């Protein structure tokens, strides 16, 4: 099992993810090799909350150009974590 700091990379700060906070859902960029069980354990350990559901999706990398050379940005994995009623993560409250 991975350490919680190795699973969660950073929170996703976007207009859509901030809107999901009202529904008690929080979004994080996570390690691409992490599974739902590891993500749930990492969020519960780091933020001292109870997780009800974890949904994951892989965001494919985009093609980027630098002059005539092309390359790809890496694929990333996003997790949307639903907390049990009555729980909240304090860091997201001010967004």
Secondary structure, DSSP 8 states (H G I E B T S, - for coil): ---HHHHEEEE--SHHHHHHGGGTEEEEEE-TT--HHHHHHHHHHHH---EEEEEEEEE---EEEETTEEEE---EEEEEEEE-TT---GGGTT-
